[in-house]
Amino acid sequence: MILLPAIDMKDGRCVRLKKGEFSTISQVADSALRTAKVFAEAGAKWVHMVDLDGARDGARQNFPIIYEVIQQSGLSVELGGGIKSELDVITIGEAGAARIVIGSAAVTNPKVVDYAVKQYGDRVAVGIDCLDGRVRTAGWERDSGVGYLDLARQMEEKGIQTLIFTDIATDGMLSGPNYDQLAALQKTVKCNIVASGGVTTLDDVKRLRDMGLYGAIIGKAYYAGTLDLAEAVREAGPQQ
């Protein structure tokens, strides 16, 4: 199972939120590039980056910093946040992101997913962010009314091979992932599934690994010190 330590960007800063609520924002690191290099030293091969300004209002003010990580960190960058148009897809793809994560647009403008898959194939993933089983959009601020399993089926039919599943209720809360919803997702689609939200301890990593998940994102747990990344990488197994 691959581990993807996370860097969320807001106003040029590395931050974390609780349950995606912008009122809970706190800075957790001084430099995205230095943080990414520490991840690499711990044995990680990937970094999961989110442009929170892009997700909320479409602004790309964090892009120079993100591009620096893509070019200089030595890690494969999985990037999401504000990828809402064909131009956004091209911008992220040509910048060298190893994986392009489409979130809200999978619900609001699914033709963007079709275009992305046609252009970039398995470099495209869809982020399914849900609360109480329903998908949230616009930086998690809007309830789409769409069930997360329904969206997963639709995306698989479009050729998406990787889904990044976040249970918003667990995100940033250090409370453990939503194993039941992850298991239901595994039964519904054959896509690679990346667990996001609530991964807190080494036992969480082991349990997700033993479930056969493709990957897991490590966010708050790294910055809060509840999980040693190097130890987690060893338990997760060979990275790629």
C-alpha positions in Angstrom: 0.0 0.0 0.0 1.4 3.4 -0.9 1.4 6.2 1.7 0.8 9.7 0.6 1.7 12.3 3.3 -0.3 15.4 2.7 0.4 19.1 2.2 -2.6 21.4 2.0 -2.0 24.9 0.7 -3.9 28.1 1.7 -2.7 31.6 1.0 0.8 30.3 0.3 1.0 28.5 3.7 1.0 24.8 4.6 -2.1 24.3 6.7 -4.5 21.8 8.2 -8.2 22.0 8.8 -10.7 20.0 10.9 -13.6 18.4 8.9 -12.7 20.8 6.0 -13.9 23.8 7.9 -11.9 26.9 7.0 -12.6 28.5 10.4 -10.4 25.8 11.9 -7.3 26.5 9.8 -3.9 26.4 11.3 -0.4 26.5 9.8 1.6 23.3 10.3 4.9 23.9 8.3 7.0 26.8 7.0 7.9 25.4 3.6 6.1 23.0 1.3 9.3 22.0 -0.5 11.2 21.3 2.7 8.3 19.3 4.1 8.1 17.2 1.0 11.8 16.5 1.2 11.4 15.3 4.7 8.7 13.0 3.5 11.1 11.6 0.9 13.8 11.0 3.5 11.2 9.0 5.5 10.8 6.7 2.5 7.6 8.1 0.9 7.5 8.2 -2.9 4.3 10.3 -3.2 2.9 13.5 -1.7 -0.8 14.4 -1.8 -1.2 18.2 -2.3 -4.5 20.2 -2.1 -4.9 23.7 -3.3 -7.5 24.9 -0.9 -7.8 28.3 -2.5 -8.4 26.6 -5.8 -11.0 24.3 -4.3 -12.9 27.2 -2.7 -12.8 30.0 -5.3 -10.7 28.8 -8.2 -7.7 31.0 -7.4 -4.3 29.5 -8.3 -2.2 31.6 -6.0 -0.5 28.6 -4.5 0.6 27.2 -7.9 4.2 28.5 -7.9 4.8 26.7 -4.6 3.1 23.5 -5.8 5.1 23.6 -9.1 8.3 23.9 -7.0 7.4 20.7 -5.2 6.6 18.9 -8.5 10.0 19.9 -9.9 12.3 19.7 -7.0 11.0 17.3 -4.3 11.8 14.0 -6.0 8.3 12.8 -5.1 5.4 12.0 -7.3 2.8 14.7 -6.7 -0.9 13.9 -6.5 -2.7 17.2 -6.8 -6.3 18.3 -6.3 -8.2 21.4 -5.6 -10.0 23.6 -8.1 -9.6 21.4 -11.1 -12.9 22.4 -12.7 -12.3 22.9 -16.4 -10.4 21.4 -19.4 -7.8 24.3 -19.0 -7.3 23.3 -15.4 -6.7 19.7 -16.4 -4.1 20.8 -19.0 -2.4 23.2 -16.6 -1.9 20.6 -13.9 -1.1 17.8 -16.3 1.6 19.7 -18.3 3.1 21.0 -15.0 4.1 17.5 -14.3 1.7 16.3 -11.6 1.8 12.5 -11.5 -1.9 12.3 -10.6 -4.6 14.9 -11.3 -7.4 14.7 -8.8 -10.8 16.0 -9.9 -13.2 16.7 -7.1 -16.4 18.8 -7.4 -16.3 18.8 -11.2 -17.0 15.1 -11.2 -20.5 16.1 -10.0 -21.0 19.6 -11.5 -19.2 19.2 -14.8 -18.5 15.5 -15.5 -17.4 16.2 -19.1 -14.2 17.4 -17.5 -13.6 13.9 -16.3 -14.2 12.6 -19.8 -11.7 15.0 -21.2 -9.1 14.3 -18.5 -9.3 10.5 -19.0 -8.9 11.0 -22.8 -5.8 13.1 -22.4 -4.1 11.6 -19.4 -5.6 8.1 -18.8 -4.6 6.6 -15.5 -2.9 9.8 -14.3 -6.5 11.0 -13.5 -8.2 10.3 -10.2 -11.5 11.4 -8.8 -11.8 12.6 -5.2 -15.0 11.5 -3.5 -15.5 13.7 -0.4 -18.6 12.7 1.5 -20.5 13.6 4.7 -23.2 11.2 5.9 -22.8 9.2 2.7 -23.5 12.2 0.3 -20.9 13.9 -1.8 -19.8 17.4 -0.9 -18.6 20.0 -3.4 -17.1 23.5 -3.5 -14.4 22.9 -0.9 -16.8 20.6 1.0 -19.2 23.4 1.6 -22.1 22.2 -0.5 -24.2 19.0 -0.3 -24.6 17.7 -3.9 -27.3 15.2 -2.8 -25.4 12.5 -4.7 -24.6 9.2 -2.9 -20.9 8.4 -2.7 -21.4 4.8 -4.1 -23.4 6.2 -7.0 -20.7 8.6 -7.9 -18.1 5.9 -7.6 -20.0 3.7 -10.1 -20.4 6.6 -12.5 -16.7 7.4 -12.4 -15.6 3.8 -12.9 -17.8 3.7 -16.0 -16.0 6.8 -17.3 -12.7 4.9 -17.1 -11.4 6.3 -13.8 -9.0 3.8 -12.2 -8.3 5.6 -8.9 -10.7 7.0 -6.3 -9.6 9.0 -3.3 -12.3 8.6 -0.7 -12.6 11.1 2.2 -15.1 10.8 5.0 -15.3 14.5 6.0 -16.5 13.6 9.5 -13.1 12.0 10.2 -10.8 14.4 8.4 -8.3 16.1 10.7 -10.0 14.6 13.8 -7.4 11.9 14.6 -10.3 9.5 15.1 -9.6 6.7 12.7 -10.9 6.2 9.1 -14.4 5.2 8.2 -13.7 1.5 7.6 -17.3 0.6 6.9 -17.7 3.1 4.1 -14.3 2.1 2.6 -15.3 -1.6 2.7 -18.6 -0.7 1.0 -16.7 1.2 -1.7 -14.4 -1.8 -2.3 -17.4 -4.0 -2.9 -19.0 -1.6 -5.3 -16.1 -0.8 -7.7 -12.9 -2.4 -8.9 -11.0 0.9 -8.8 -7.8 1.5 -6.8 -9.0 3.2 -3.6 -7.0 5.7 -1.6 -8.2 6.2 2.0 -8.2 9.8 3.2 -9.3 11.2 6.5 -8.8 10.0 10.1 -5.6 7.9 9.6 -4.1 8.4 13.0 -2.0 5.4 14.2 0.2 2.7 13.0 -2.7 0.3 13.6 -4.8 2.3 11.2 -2.1 1.9 8.5 -1.9 -1.9 9.2 -5.7 -2.3 9.0 -6.0 -0.4 5.7 -3.1 -2.4 4.3 -4.7 -5.7 5.4 -8.0 -4.5 3.7 -6.1 -4.5 0.4 -6.4 -0.8 -0.2 -4.2 0.8 -2.9 -3.2 3.8 -0.8 -3.7 5.9 2.3 -3.2 9.6 2.8 -1.4 10.7 6.0 -2.4 14.3 7.1 -3.0 15.6 10.6 -1.4 12.5 12.2 2.0 13.4 10.8 1.9 17.0 11.9 0.5 16.1 15.3 3.1 13.4 15.9 0.7 10.5 16.4 2.3 8.6 13.5 5.9 8.1 12.6 6.0 8.3 8.8 9.1 6.2 8.3 7.7 3.4 10.5 4.4 3.7 8.7 6.1 3.4 5.3 7.8 0.2 6.5 4.5 -1.3 7.6 2.7 -0.3 4.4 5.2 -2.2 2.3 7.0 -1.4 -0.9 6.3 2.1 -2.3 6.1 2.8 -6.0 
